[in-house]
Amino acid sequence: MADTPARKPKASITRIGNRELSPATLMMGHGYDPMLSEGSLKAPIFLTSTFAFPSAADGKRFFEGITGKVPGGTDGLVYSRFNGPNQQILEGRLAVWDGAEEALCFSSGMTAICVLFMTFASAGDVIVHSGPLYAASEGFVAKTLSRFGVSYVDFPAGATRAELDVVMEQAKAKAAAQGGKVAMVYLESPANPTNALVDVEAVRDARDAAFGSANDPQTVPIAIDNTFLGPLWSRPIDHGADIVVYSLTKYVGGHSDLVAGSVSGATKWMTPVRMLRNVMGGIADPNTAWMLMRSLETVELRMTRAGENAAKVCAWLAAHPKVEKLGYLGMIDDPRQQDIFDRHCSGAGSTFSLYIKGGEPEAFRFLDHLKIAKLAVSLGGTETLASLPAAMTHLSVPDERKAQLGITDNLVRVSIGIEDADDLIADFEQALAAV
Ligand SMILES: *Cc1c(COP(=O)(O)O)cnc(C)c1O
């Protein structure tokens, strides 16, 4: 790898005859040639801050790419704030899952999200976003970007095409009044903890009508946080999103042992994000990138098993007398939401809301009696986690906003892992008995 520096991962086999290889297959070797690293089957971890140039002319050429003098990024390894072999291989593999031209990895999901917003938004601009967003994302837009003259217009996750058309016009008018533009449409689907899905196709149609389609140079990019269903159960680029964002900390990392993030999309959107990452830093470190490559080898297996477990556990929970209701994408009761699900999702995920009959005391008793499931925030790991958003992740959300979002004191957030499903049911059964 190191003796022929290259920005793009090494060309590898992505098809056999007419058969295009699936992401699950590509995760084992895509972008890595063992023969360039002493035959090491797995990529070594490249712990270096800087890379030797083959010649002075190469050094100049690489920097022309880094600084944007030549578009499309650099074709050589330069310095570890910009890129590195582990990160390049990882980015090539992440792009495969999303059907994106390029991916960029970051030290956390929030770094990815903040750099993305800062890339596209300037003073006077307006960001259009679905709500609710992950609290830190919503806070960055409302509290930090506002200090730089960027404002926002938000809409509820389930908004229809007609409602979205109105939102786009509102945003346009607001931007014009502020002397700016609409910088980005930013989505999160399903919303946490309501599990409301965003109709990405309708957002794309509304965007196209208001600002022109994806190929229009004046258009507004649609970005989506796909952390809850990606990369397996939802491929938003297929439905009209331009940029996909992940907290890789969750399902992709999948073992609750690292923090990382990514952004993926067409090169024209990724180039400016890469430029700002080059300046600010925030690229994932080589060790984390290596861990993520290991995780990607099993991401389909893990997510499939977790999804099957969640279906079994939810079927059992739904019939339990101490359960008020479930917010689970496999049991949607709203026809509009079901229609969005059918068009956008290939699986219901393994993260859901469990409403225990009663209030905080009952929810606390349930959580305190769990023996297998761990009492912790986060999701998408091999182990089952449970938490109480009203008392934990959403504690600082004002009461009226909580009520609006349906974040009640009896809402337990559950992320099902890859344990034996019947063991999990036994655990929930004894914890519910203690309520
Ligand atoms: C966890 C999470 C984030 C933030 O990611 P970090 O890796 O913790 O920075 C963003 N969006 C969603 C939906 C998340 O669940």
Ligand as a Chemical Component Dictionary entry (heavy atoms), coordinates in Angstrom:
data_LIG
# 
_chem_comp.id                   LIG 
_chem_comp.type                 NON-POLYMER 
_chem_comp.pdbx_formal_charge   0 
_chem_comp.three_letter_code    LIG 
# 
loop_
_chem_comp_atom.comp_id 
_chem_comp_atom.atom_id 
_chem_comp_atom.alt_atom_id 
_chem_comp_atom.type_symbol 
_chem_comp_atom.charge 
_chem_comp_atom.model_Cartn_x 
_chem_comp_atom.model_Cartn_y 
_chem_comp_atom.model_Cartn_z 
_chem_comp_atom.pdbx_ordinal 
LIG C1 C1 C 0 -25.044 8.941  18.285 1  
LIG C2 C2 C 0 -25.675 9.731  17.201 2  
LIG C3 C3 C 0 -25.037 10.860 16.675 3  
LIG C4 C4 C 0 -23.721 11.384 17.208 4  
LIG O1 O1 O 0 -22.686 10.502 16.962 5  
LIG P1 P1 P 0 -21.353 10.431 17.869 6  
LIG O2 O2 O 0 -20.579 9.334  17.203 7  
LIG O3 O3 O 0 -21.788 10.121 19.268 8  
LIG O4 O4 O 0 -20.693 11.758 17.771 9  
LIG C5 C5 C 0 -25.654 11.519 15.640 10 
LIG N1 N1 N 0 -26.841 11.114 15.141 11 
LIG C6 C6 C 0 -27.499 10.058 15.657 12 
LIG C7 C7 C 0 -28.809 9.659  15.078 13 
LIG C8 C8 C 0 -26.931 9.326  16.696 14 
LIG O5 O5 O 0 -27.594 8.271  17.202 15 
# 
loop_
_chem_comp_bond.comp_id 
_chem_comp_bond.atom_id_1 
_chem_comp_bond.atom_id_2 
_chem_comp_bond.value_order 
_chem_comp_bond.pdbx_ordinal 
LIG C1 C2 SING 1  
LIG C2 C3 SING 2  
LIG C2 C8 DOUB 3  
LIG C3 C4 SING 4  
LIG C3 C5 DOUB 5  
LIG C4 O1 SING 6  
LIG O1 P1 SING 7  
LIG P1 O2 DOUB 8  
LIG P1 O3 SING 9  
LIG P1 O4 SING 10 
LIG C5 N1 SING 11 
LIG N1 C6 DOUB 12 
LIG C6 C7 SING 13 
LIG C6 C8 SING 14 
LIG C8 O5 SING 15 
# 
